[in-house]
Amino acid sequence: MALERVQWSVTEEASGRQLSLLVYAGGSSCMSYEKVDVDEGAEAVEIRAHLRVDRNSPCSEDIQVEQVTVELAEPLGDRALVGCAGPDTIWPEWDFGDATDCTTPSNWVAQGPRLS
């Protein structure tokens, strides 16, 4: 099994210390939500979401999301929020919006059922 980065979206405009995210959790038969990593700096907060992927197992075609709450050490304020999409995430060809502005909810979050 491998750990892979995946797309995520805020559920509402990002602000404050607590962020509510929906993490793309893929097909339930070969993938499972693992964790999010948060790196806070003076200029930006980067969140990286990870799935555990079993590449030796067939994947179901369902699309699911995991609801995750992230607690920041300091309020987001004017810092950039990054890491929601991009070429280093699996399925980068999907249109998950501008990877450089992750403060606005994406339209894709309505595409699948929430796991929790």
MMTF fields as JSON, N, C-alpha, C and O atoms, coordinates in Angstrom:
{
  "mmtfVersion": "1.0.0",
  "mmtfProducer": "UNKNOWN",
  "numBonds": 463,
  "numAtoms": 464,
  "numGroups": 116,
  "numChains": 1,
  "numModels": 1,
  "chainsPerModel": [1],
  "groupsPerChain": [116],
  "chainIdList": ["A"],
  "bondAtomList": [4, 2, 8, 6, 12, 10, 16, 14, 20, 18, 24, 22, 28, 26, 32, 30, 36, 34, 40, 38, 44, 42, 48, 46, 52, 50, 56, 54, 60, 58, 64, 62, 68, 66, 72, 70, 76, 74, 80, 78, 84, 82, 88, 86, 92, 90, 96, 94, 100, 98, 104, 102, 108, 106, 112, 110, 116, 114, 120, 118, 124, 122, 128, 126, 132, 130, 136, 134, 140, 138, 144, 142, 148, 146, 152, 150, 156, 154, 160, 158, 164, 162, 168, 166, 172, 170, 176, 174, 180, 178, 184, 182, 188, 186, 192, 190, 196, 194, 200, 198, 204, 202, 208, 206, 212, 210, 216, 214, 220, 218, 224, 222, 228, 226, 232, 230, 236, 234, 240, 238, 244, 242, 248, 246, 252, 250, 256, 254, 260, 258, 264, 262, 268, 266, 272, 270, 276, 274, 280, 278, 284, 282, 288, 286, 292, 290, 296, 294, 300, 298, 304, 302, 308, 306, 312, 310, 316, 314, 320, 318, 324, 322, 328, 326, 332, 330, 336, 334, 340, 338, 344, 342, 348, 346, 352, 350, 356, 354, 360, 358, 364, 362, 368, 366, 372, 370, 376, 374, 380, 378, 384, 382, 388, 386, 392, 390, 396, 394, 400, 398, 404, 402, 408, 406, 412, 410, 416, 414, 420, 418, 424, 422, 428, 426, 432, 430, 436, 434, 440, 438, 444, 442, 448, 446, 452, 450, 456, 454, 460, 458],
  "bondOrderList": [1, 1, 1, 1, 1, 1, 1, 1, 1, 1, 1, 1, 1, 1, 1, 1, 1, 1, 1, 1, 1, 1, 1, 1, 1, 1, 1, 1, 1, 1, 1, 1, 1, 1, 1, 1, 1, 1, 1, 1, 1, 1, 1, 1, 1, 1, 1, 1, 1, 1, 1, 1, 1, 1, 1, 1, 1, 1, 1, 1, 1, 1, 1, 1, 1, 1, 1, 1, 1, 1, 1, 1, 1, 1, 1, 1, 1, 1, 1, 1, 1, 1, 1, 1, 1, 1, 1, 1, 1, 1, 1, 1, 1, 1, 1, 1, 1, 1, 1, 1, 1, 1, 1, 1, 1, 1, 1, 1, 1, 1, 1, 1, 1, 1, 1],
  "groupList": [{"groupName": "MET", "atomNameList": ["N", "CA", "C", "O"], "elementList": ["N", "C", "C", "O"], "formalChargeList": [0, 0, 0, 0], "bondAtomList": [1, 0, 2, 1, 3, 2], "bondOrderList": [1, 1, 2], "singleLetterCode": "M", "chemCompType": "L-PEPTIDE LINKING"}, {"groupName": "ALA", "atomNameList": ["N", "CA", "C", "O"], "elementList": ["N", "C", "C", "O"], "formalChargeList": [0, 0, 0, 0], "bondAtomList": [1, 0, 2, 1, 3, 2], "bondOrderList": [1, 1, 2], "singleLetterCode": "A", "chemCompType": "L-PEPTIDE LINKING"}, {"groupName": "LEU", "atomNameList": ["N", "CA", "C", "O"], "elementList": ["N", "C", "C", "O"], "formalChargeList": [0, 0, 0, 0], "bondAtomList": [1, 0, 2, 1, 3, 2], "bondOrderList": [1, 1, 2], "singleLetterCode": "L", "chemCompType": "L-PEPTIDE LINKING"}, {"groupName": "GLU", "atomNameList": ["N", "CA", "C", "O"], "elementList": ["N", "C", "C", "O"], "formalChargeList": [0, 0, 0, 0], "bondAtomList": [1, 0, 2, 1, 3, 2], "bondOrderList": [1, 1, 2], "singleLetterCode": "E", "chemCompType": "L-PEPTIDE LINKING"}, {"groupName": "ARG", "atomNameList": ["N", "CA", "C", "O"], "elementList": ["N", "C", "C", "O"], "formalChargeList": [0, 0, 0, 0], "bondAtomList": [1, 0, 2, 1, 3, 2], "bondOrderList": [1, 1, 2], "singleLetterCode": "R", "chemCompType": "L-PEPTIDE LINKING"}, {"groupName": "VAL", "atomNameList": ["N", "CA", "C", "O"], "elementList": ["N", "C", "C", "O"], "formalChargeList": [0, 0, 0, 0], "bondAtomList": [1, 0, 2, 1, 3, 2], "bondOrderList": [1, 1, 2], "singleLetterCode": "V", "chemCompType": "L-PEPTIDE LINKING"}, {"groupName": "GLN", "atomNameList": ["N", "CA", "C", "O"], "elementList": ["N", "C", "C", "O"], "formalChargeList": [0, 0, 0, 0], "bondAtomList": [1, 0, 2, 1, 3, 2], "bondOrderList": [1, 1, 2], "singleLetterCode": "Q", "chemCompType": "L-PEPTIDE LINKING"}, {"groupName": "TRP", "atomNameList": ["N", "CA", "C", "O"], "elementList": ["N", "C", "C", "O"], "formalChargeList": [0, 0, 0, 0], "bondAtomList": [1, 0, 2, 1, 3, 2], "bondOrderList": [1, 1, 2], "singleLetterCode": "W", "chemCompType": "L-PEPTIDE LINKING"}, {"groupName": "SER", "atomNameList": ["N", "CA", "C", "O"], "elementList": ["N", "C", "C", "O"], "formalChargeList": [0, 0, 0, 0], "bondAtomList": [1, 0, 2, 1, 3, 2], "bondOrderList": [1, 1, 2], "singleLetterCode": "S", "chemCompType": "L-PEPTIDE LINKING"}, {"groupName": "THR", "atomNameList": ["N", "CA", "C", "O"], "elementList": ["N", "C", "C", "O"], "formalChargeList": [0, 0, 0, 0], "bondAtomList": [1, 0, 2, 1, 3, 2], "bondOrderList": [1, 1, 2], "singleLetterCode": "T", "chemCompType": "L-PEPTIDE LINKING"}, {"groupName": "GLY", "atomNameList": ["N", "CA", "C", "O"], "elementList": ["N", "C", "C", "O"], "formalChargeList": [0, 0, 0, 0], "bondAtomList": [1, 0, 2, 1, 3, 2], "bondOrderList": [1, 1, 2], "singleLetterCode": "G", "chemCompType": "PEPTIDE LINKING"}, {"groupName": "TYR", "atomNameList": ["N", "CA", "C", "O"], "elementList": ["N", "C", "C", "O"], "formalChargeList": [0, 0, 0, 0], "bondAtomList": [1, 0, 2, 1, 3, 2], "bondOrderList": [1, 1, 2], "singleLetterCode": "Y", "chemCompType": "L-PEPTIDE LINKING"}, {"groupName": "CYS", "atomNameList": ["N", "CA", "C", "O"], "elementList": ["N", "C", "C", "O"], "formalChargeList": [0, 0, 0, 0], "bondAtomList": [1, 0, 2, 1, 3, 2], "bondOrderList": [1, 1, 2], "singleLetterCode": "C", "chemCompType": "L-PEPTIDE LINKING"}, {"groupName": "LYS", "atomNameList": ["N", "CA", "C", "O"], "elementList": ["N", "C", "C", "O"], "formalChargeList": [0, 0, 0, 0], "bondAtomList": [1, 0, 2, 1, 3, 2], "bondOrderList": [1, 1, 2], "singleLetterCode": "K", "chemCompType": "L-PEPTIDE LINKING"}, {"groupName": "ASP", "atomNameList": ["N", "CA", "C", "O"], "elementList": ["N", "C", "C", "O"], "formalChargeList": [0, 0, 0, 0], "bondAtomList": [1, 0, 2, 1, 3, 2], "bondOrderList": [1, 1, 2], "singleLetterCode": "D", "chemCompType": "L-PEPTIDE LINKING"}, {"groupName": "ILE", "atomNameList": ["N", "CA", "C", "O"], "elementList": ["N", "C", "C", "O"], "formalChargeList": [0, 0, 0, 0], "bondAtomList": [1, 0, 2, 1, 3, 2], "bondOrderList": [1, 1, 2], "singleLetterCode": "I", "chemCompType": "L-PEPTIDE LINKING"}, {"groupName": "HIS", "atomNameList": ["N", "CA", "C", "O"], "elementList": ["N", "C", "C", "O"], "formalChargeList": [0, 0, 0, 0], "bondAtomList": [1, 0, 2, 1, 3, 2], "bondOrderList": [1, 1, 2], "singleLetterCode": "H", "chemCompType": "L-PEPTIDE LINKING"}, {"groupName": "ASN", "atomNameList": ["N", "CA", "C", "O"], "elementList": ["N", "C", "C", "O"], "formalChargeList": [0, 0, 0, 0], "bondAtomList": [1, 0, 2, 1, 3, 2], "bondOrderList": [1, 1, 2], "singleLetterCode": "N", "chemCompType": "L-PEPTIDE LINKING"}, {"groupName": "PRO", "atomNameList": ["N", "CA", "C", "O"], "elementList": ["N", "C", "C", "O"], "formalChargeList": [0, 0, 0, 0], "bondAtomList": [1, 0, 2, 1, 3, 2], "bondOrderList": [1, 1, 2], "singleLetterCode": "P", "chemCompType": "L-PEPTIDE LINKING"}, {"groupName": "PHE", "atomNameList": ["N", "CA", "C", "O"], "elementList": ["N", "C", "C", "O"], "formalChargeList": [0, 0, 0, 0], "bondAtomList": [1, 0, 2, 1, 3, 2], "bondOrderList": [1, 1, 2], "singleLetterCode": "F", "chemCompType": "L-PEPTIDE LINKING"}],
  "groupTypeList": [0, 1, 2, 3, 4, 5, 6, 7, 8, 5, 9, 3, 3, 1, 8, 10, 4, 6, 2, 8, 2, 2, 5, 11, 1, 10, 10, 8, 8, 12, 0, 8, 11, 3, 13, 5, 14, 5, 14, 3, 10, 1, 3, 1, 5, 3, 15, 4, 1, 16, 2, 4, 5, 14, 4, 17, 8, 18, 12, 8, 3, 14, 15, 6, 5, 3, 6, 5, 9, 5, 3, 2, 1, 3, 18, 2, 10, 14, 4, 1, 2, 5, 10, 12, 1, 10, 18, 14, 9, 15, 7, 18, 3, 7, 14, 19, 10, 14, 1, 9, 14, 12, 9, 9, 18, 8, 17, 7, 5, 1, 6, 10, 18, 4, 2, 8],
  "groupIdList": [1, 2, 3, 4, 5, 6, 7, 8, 9, 10, 11, 12, 13, 14, 15, 16, 17, 18, 19, 20, 21, 22, 23, 24, 25, 26, 27, 28, 29, 30, 31, 32, 33, 34, 35, 36, 37, 38, 39, 40, 41, 42, 43, 44, 45, 46, 47, 48, 49, 50, 51, 52, 53, 54, 55, 56, 57, 58, 59, 60, 61, 62, 63, 64, 65, 66, 67, 68, 69, 70, 71, 72, 73, 74, 75, 76, 77, 78, 79, 80, 81, 82, 83, 84, 85, 86, 87, 88, 89, 90, 91, 92, 93, 94, 95, 96, 97, 98, 99, 100, 101, 102, 103, 104, 105, 106, 107, 108, 109, 110, 111, 112, 113, 114, 115, 116],
  "secStructList": [7, 3, 3, 3, 3, 3, 7, 3, 3, 3, 1, 1, 7, 7, 7, 1, 1, 3, 3, 3, 3, 3, 3, 3, 3, 3, 7, 6, 6, 6, 3, 3, 3, 3, 3, 3, 3, 3, 3, 3, 7, 1, 1, 3, 3, 3, 3, 3, 3, 3, 3, 3, 3, 7, 6, 6, 1, 7, 7, 7, 1, 7, 7, 3, 3, 3, 3, 3, 3, 3, 3, 7, 1, 1, 7, 7, 6, 6, 1, 3, 3, 3, 7, 1, 1, 7, 6, 6, 1, 1, 1, 6, 6, 1, 7, 7, 7, 7, 6, 6, 7, 7, 1, 1, 7, 7, 4, 4, 4, 4, 4, 1, 7, 5, 7, 7],
  "xCoordList": [0.84, 0.0, 0.876, 1.955, 0.386, 1.129, 0.315, -0.915, 1.013, 0.376, 0.407, 1.474, -0.763, -0.87, -1.54, -2.459, -1.071, -1.728, -2.948, -2.933, -4.024, -5.26, -5.791, -5.342, -6.757, -7.382, -8.289, -8.796, -8.473, -9.399, -9.999, -9.507, -11.061, -11.709, -12.23, -12.631, -12.228, -12.897, -14.399, -14.864, -15.159, -16.615, -17.28, -18.437, -16.533, -17.002, -15.787, -14.66, -15.994, -14.863, -13.907, -14.329, -12.634, -11.642, -11.285, -10.965, -11.345, -10.918, -10.805, -11.207, -10.268, -10.178, -9.135, -8.268, -9.235, -8.276, -8.75, -7.933, -10.032, -10.574, -11.085, -11.909, -10.583, -10.984, -11.686, -11.193, -12.83, -13.554, -13.265, -13.503, -12.753, -12.35, -13.148, -13.6, -13.31, -13.763, -12.597, -12.111, -12.153, -11.01, -11.532, -12.33, -11.083, -11.47, -10.942, -9.737, -11.843, -11.441, -11.546, -11.394, -11.802, -11.731, -12.692, -13.762, -12.301, -13.099, -12.908, -11.776, -13.985, -13.907, -13.254, -12.793, -13.2, -12.667, -11.141, -10.588, -10.45, -8.986, -8.301, -7.073, -9.088, -8.509, -9.172, -10.34, -8.407, -8.976, -8.258, -7.056, -9.018, -8.453, -7.399, -7.609, -6.264, -5.187, -4.973, -5.065, -4.68, -4.332, -4.233, -4.241, -4.138, -3.74, -2.514, -2.39, -1.617, -0.448, -0.643, -1.132, -0.258, -0.404, 0.943, 1.57, 1.392, 2.597, 2.184, 1.68, 2.398, 2.031, 3.269, 4.263, 3.203, 4.262, 3.679, 2.465, 4.537, 4.084, 3.288, 2.401, 3.6, 2.95, 1.852, 0.912, 1.97, 1.038, 0.822, 1.648, -0.318, -0.628, -0.821, -1.672, -0.023, -0.165, -0.763, -0.276, -1.833, -2.466, -2.312, -2.631, -1.817, -1.665, -2.516, -2.323, -3.461, -4.326, -3.79, -3.304, -3.878, -3.31, -4.313, -5.103, -4.251, -5.005, -4.031, -2.9, -4.476, -3.744, -4.364, -5.567, -3.541, -4.018, -3.407, -2.191, -4.283, -3.839, -3.856, -4.914, -2.715, -2.609, -2.773, -2.911, -2.758, -2.926, -4.372, -4.675, -5.253, -6.655, -7.492, -7.208, -8.527, -9.386, -10.156, -10.545, -10.369, -11.076, -12.514, -12.814, -13.397, -14.782, -14.849, -13.935, -15.905, -16.021, -16.781, -17.115, -17.056, -17.748, -16.808, -15.592, -17.383, -16.613, -17.09, -18.275, -16.163, -16.517, -15.597, -14.489, -16.08, -15.276, -15.302, -16.264, -14.257, -14.118, -14.149, -13.414, -14.973, -15.003, -13.959, -13.933, -13.095, -11.974, -11.945, -12.144, -11.7, -11.533, -10.061, -9.446, -9.505, -8.104, -8.047, -8.71, -7.261, -7.084, -5.717, -4.687, -5.713, -4.468, -3.956, -4.74, -2.655, -2.054, -2.436, -2.608, -2.565, -2.934, -4.053, -4.143, -4.906, -5.931, -5.31, -4.196, -6.037, -5.536, -5.211, -4.174, -6.081, -5.833, -5.566, -6.306, -4.494, -4.131, -3.211, -2.803, -2.881, -1.994, -2.707, -3.92, -1.935, -2.471, -2.752, -2.024, -3.803, -4.116, -3.865, -4.515, -2.926, -2.507, -2.498, -2.571, -2.406, -2.256, -3.502, -3.499, -4.587, -5.861, -5.867, -6.683, -5.0, -4.944, -3.551, -2.69, -3.334, -2.05, -1.5, -2.066, -0.393, 0.171, 0.732, 0.923, 1.004, 1.543, 0.445, 0.74, -0.83, -1.929, -2.403, -2.259, -2.971, -3.491, -4.764, -5.485, -5.043, -6.135, -6.002, -6.996, -4.806, -4.655, -5.414, -5.59, -5.871, -6.599, -8.021, -8.665, -8.526, -9.853, -9.806, -8.793, -10.874, -10.912, -11.348, -12.538, -10.378, -10.652, -10.374, -10.239, -10.287, -10.1, -8.647, -7.756, -8.431, -7.109, -6.359, -6.749, -5.299, -4.535, -3.828, -3.323, -3.776, -3.096, -4.047, -3.588, -5.359, -6.326, -7.283, -8.245, -7.016, -7.805, -8.803, -9.393, -9.003, -9.89, -11.355, -12.214, -11.671, -13.047, -13.483, -12.748, -14.664, -15.134, -15.198, -15.545, -14.857, -14.921, -16.265, -16.932, -16.671, -17.937, -17.927, -18.997, -16.782, -16.717, -17.184, -17.487, -17.258, -17.582, -18.97, -19.233, -19.862, -21.215, -21.28, -22.354, -20.177, -20.199, -20.326, -20.728, -20.007, -20.048, -20.529, -20.566, -20.898, -21.378, -20.235, -19.091, -20.535, -19.528, -19.391, -20.384, -18.176, -17.937, -18.2, -18.539, -18.045, -18.267, -18.848, -19.112],
  "yCoordList": [-1.187, 0.0, 1.238, 1.262, 2.266, 3.513, 4.658, 4.62, 5.661, 6.888, 7.883, 8.163, 8.431, 9.355, 10.647, 10.63, 11.769, 13.062, 13.183, 12.773, 13.757, 13.96, 15.377, 16.107, 15.73, 17.038, 17.153, 16.16, 18.392, 18.695, 20.062, 20.812, 20.386, 21.689, 22.097, 21.246, 23.386, 23.881, 23.781, 23.842, 23.627, 23.539, 24.909, 25.071, 25.883, 27.27, 28.171, 27.709, 29.439, 30.367, 30.177, 30.193, 29.999, 29.724, 30.984, 32.019, 30.881, 31.95, 31.339, 30.194, 32.083, 31.59, 30.509, 30.3, 29.808, 28.762, 27.372, 26.463, 27.193, 25.879, 25.866, 26.696, 24.911, 24.776, 23.436, 22.397, 23.472, 22.255, 21.906, 22.713, 20.703, 20.267, 19.049, 18.25, 18.926, 17.687, 17.171, 17.854, 15.965, 15.343, 14.298, 13.439, 14.368, 13.366, 12.016, 11.854, 11.032, 9.727, 8.613, 7.443, 8.946, 7.975, 6.82, 6.928, 5.705, 4.488, 3.739, 3.492, 3.382, 2.814, 1.436, 1.035, 0.701, -0.658, -0.735, -1.772, 0.333, 0.256, 1.447, 1.524, 2.379, 3.578, 3.87, 3.549, 4.481, 4.917, 6.185, 6.348, 7.069, 8.311, 7.954, 7.07, 8.647, 8.388, 9.561, 9.395, 10.774, 11.898, 13.185, 13.174, 14.298, 15.568, 16.061, 15.872, 16.69, 17.35, 18.845, 19.301, 19.607, 21.064, 21.696, 21.391, 22.585, 23.378, 24.837, 25.376, 25.477, 26.887, 27.759, 27.484, 28.807, 29.786, 31.18, 31.342, 32.182, 33.563, 34.027, 34.871, 33.478, 33.905, 32.956, 33.379, 31.661, 30.671, 29.503, 29.211, 28.849, 27.585, 26.558, 26.73, 25.486, 24.423, 23.196, 22.724, 22.689, 21.463, 20.412, 20.652, 19.234, 18.116, 16.959, 16.491, 16.503, 15.383, 14.103, 14.113, 12.998, 11.732, 10.585, 10.509, 9.702, 8.454, 7.293, 7.411, 6.183, 4.929, 4.229, 3.967, 3.919, 3.346, 1.96, 1.783, 0.978, -0.374, -0.555, -0.81, -0.428, -0.516, -1.953, -2.161, -2.94, -4.335, -4.796, -5.954, -3.904, -4.251, -3.445, -2.269, -4.059, -3.284, -2.218, -2.437, -1.067, 0.031, 0.108, -0.072, 0.375, 0.638, 2.022, 2.829, 2.296, 3.571, 4.62, 5.676, 4.349, 5.342, 6.486, 6.312, 7.643, 8.815, 9.192, 9.447, 9.224, 9.559, 10.652, 10.848, 11.356, 12.373, 12.139, 11.594, 12.55, 12.44, 13.85, 14.721, 14.084, 15.392, 15.415, 14.533, 16.434, 16.547, 17.965, 18.927, 18.1, 19.41, 19.601, 18.747, 20.723, 21.046, 22.228, 23.242, 22.097, 23.167, 23.814, 23.149, 25.1, 25.833, 26.384, 26.635, 26.571, 27.155, 28.626, 29.127, 29.307, 30.727, 30.894, 30.097, 31.906, 32.138, 32.304, 32.81, 31.876, 31.965, 33.404, 33.665, 34.343, 35.758, 36.021, 35.558, 36.774, 37.136, 36.113, 36.306, 35.031, 34.033, 33.297, 33.091, 32.911, 32.121, 30.707, 30.186, 30.094, 28.703, 27.922, 28.174, 26.975, 26.267, 24.758, 24.283, 24.001, 22.555, 21.786, 20.557, 22.473, 21.785, 20.979, 20.068, 21.278, 20.567, 20.76, 21.373, 20.243, 20.456, 19.201, 18.12, 19.335, 18.212, 17.094, 15.98, 17.359, 16.305, 15.54, 14.734, 15.789, 15.02, 14.017, 14.252, 12.892, 11.938, 12.507, 13.252, 12.17, 12.697, 14.196, 14.912, 14.702, 16.145, 16.661, 17.871, 15.771, 16.228, 16.669, 17.317, 16.342, 16.792, 18.283, 18.788, 18.986, 20.43, 20.731, 20.858, 20.842, 21.142, 22.608, 22.982, 23.431, 24.857, 25.258, 24.475, 26.487, 27.091, 26.601, 26.91, 25.849, 25.284, 26.344, 26.039, 27.579, 28.626, 29.385, 30.183, 29.167, 29.811, 28.761, 28.391, 28.287, 27.207, 27.708, 26.9, 29.018, 29.564, 29.51, 29.674, 29.283, 29.257, 27.82, 27.062, 27.426, 26.056, 25.752, 26.618, 24.51, 24.068, 23.431, 22.942, 23.432, 22.834, 21.314, 20.718, 20.665, 19.206, 18.552, 17.359, 19.282, 18.651, 18.033, 17.166, 18.441, 17.873, 16.591, 16.0, 16.145, 15.005, 13.656, 12.689, 13.551, 12.238, 12.296, 13.371, 11.156, 11.103, 11.299, 10.946, 11.843, 12.0, 10.691, 10.013, 10.338, 9.112, 9.273, 8.307, 10.48, 10.688, 12.059, 12.44],
  "zCoordList": [0.0, 0.0, 0.0, 0.592, -0.679, -0.789, -0.213, -0.197, 0.253, 0.723, -0.42, -0.965, -0.8, -1.935, -1.488, -0.669, -2.035, -1.79, -2.672, -3.833, -2.109, -2.857, -2.635, -1.751, -3.467, -3.397, -2.173, -1.651, -1.738, -0.655, -0.919, -1.762, -0.198, -0.314, 1.052, 1.846, 1.328, 2.528, 2.305, 1.166, 3.381, 3.26, 3.317, 2.93, 3.803, 3.845, 3.739, 3.914, 3.458, 3.332, 4.512, 5.669, 4.216, 5.254, 6.025, 5.44, 7.35, 8.249, 9.64, 9.849, 10.58, 11.946, 12.137, 11.288, 13.292, 13.629, 13.233, 13.088, 13.059, 12.739, 11.306, 10.921, 10.518, 9.122, 8.932, 9.372, 8.279, 7.956, 6.503, 5.605, 6.276, 4.938, 4.501, 5.321, 3.184, 2.582, 1.755, 0.853, 2.068, 1.408, 0.435, 0.81, -0.82, -1.81, -1.356, -1.161, -1.184, -0.664, -1.689, -1.339, -2.943, -4.026, -3.937, -3.339, -4.54, -4.525, -3.22, -2.805, -2.579, -1.233, -1.166, -0.097, -2.279, -2.227, -2.217, -1.85, -2.611, -2.652, -1.985, -1.968, -1.434, -0.834, 0.5, 0.716, 1.389, 2.66, 3.111, 2.902, 3.729, 4.261, 5.3, 6.131, 5.246, 6.19, 7.142, 8.359, 6.587, 7.457, 6.657, 5.426, 7.381, 6.784, 7.532, 8.743, 6.804, 7.387, 7.216, 6.183, 8.233, 8.188, 8.481, 9.495, 7.587, 7.809, 7.851, 6.866, 8.994, 9.159, 9.111, 9.783, 8.317, 8.243, 8.376, 8.492, 8.359, 8.488, 7.278, 7.405, 6.096, 4.847, 4.374, 3.701, 4.727, 4.17, 5.126, 5.991, 4.938, 5.605, 4.493, 3.621, 4.53, 3.541, 4.208, 5.235, 3.598, 4.07, 2.987, 1.823, 3.383, 2.462, 2.982, 4.104, 2.156, 2.524, 1.902, 0.771, 2.642, 2.189, 2.304, 3.244, 1.318, 1.319, 1.329, 0.858, 1.864, 1.728, 0.535, 0.52, -0.477, -1.73, -1.918, -1.841, -2.169, -2.46, -3.973, -4.549, -4.618, -6.076, -6.595, -7.8, -5.694, -6.096, -6.022, -6.308, -5.643, -5.485, -6.478, -6.704, -7.08, -7.983, -7.198, -6.051, -7.833, -7.179, -7.639, -8.819, -6.703, -7.07, -7.705, -7.533, -8.423, -9.129, -8.333, -8.87, -7.075, -6.265, -5.918, -5.852, -5.699, -5.293, -3.903, -3.689, -2.965, -1.595, -1.077, -1.576, -0.069, 0.591, 2.092, 2.632, 2.743, 4.192, 4.769, 4.303, 5.757, 6.411, 7.519, 8.378, 7.494, 8.424, 8.98, 8.238, 10.277, 10.886, 11.225, 11.864, 10.795, 11.046, 12.0, 11.782, 13.048, 14.032, 13.797, 13.898, 13.486, 13.27, 14.592, 15.507, 14.697, 15.902, 16.043, 17.154, 14.917, 14.87, 13.843, 12.909, 13.989, 12.962, 11.575, 11.445, 10.542, 9.175, 8.808, 8.198, 9.169, 8.901, 7.432, 6.564, 7.153, 5.782, 5.116, 3.97, 5.816, 5.227, 4.089, 4.127, 3.087, 1.984, 2.485, 3.329, 1.963, 2.249, 0.967, -0.049, 1.003, -0.208, 0.009, 1.142, -1.108, -1.057, -1.424, -1.355, -1.817, -2.071, -3.365, -3.505, -4.297, -5.576, -6.152, -5.521, -7.34, -7.99, -8.613, -8.452, -9.328, -10.085, -9.21, -9.699, -7.925, -7.066, -6.325, -5.443, -6.683, -6.125, -7.176, -8.376, -6.715, -7.692, -8.296, -7.633, -9.526, -10.339, -10.585, -10.468, -10.924, -11.134, -12.346, -12.485, -13.234, -14.418, -14.078, -14.903, -12.902, -12.503, -12.22, -11.736, -12.509, -12.294, -10.869, -10.584, -9.986, -8.589, -8.287, -7.121, -9.302, -9.08, -9.055, -9.382, -8.662, -8.618, -7.387, -6.262, -7.585, -6.468, -5.645, -4.564, -6.124, -5.366, -4.454, -3.636, -4.562, -3.671, -3.154, -3.828, -1.96, -1.385, -0.344, 0.374, -0.247, 0.779, 0.4, 1.266, -0.877, -1.341, -1.595, -2.227, -1.117, -1.38, -2.873, -3.677, -3.241, -4.634, -4.923, -4.011, -6.193, -6.595, -6.506, -6.384, -6.56, -6.602, -5.317, -5.329, -4.2, -2.923, -2.907, -2.073, -3.789, -3.831, -4.647, -4.761, -5.214, -6.124, -5.437, -6.084, -4.174, -3.542, -2.104, -1.505, -1.547, -0.167, 0.829, 0.543, 1.96, 3.019, 3.767, 4.033, 4.105, 4.834, 6.322, 7.006, 6.819, 8.26, 8.482, 9.623]
}
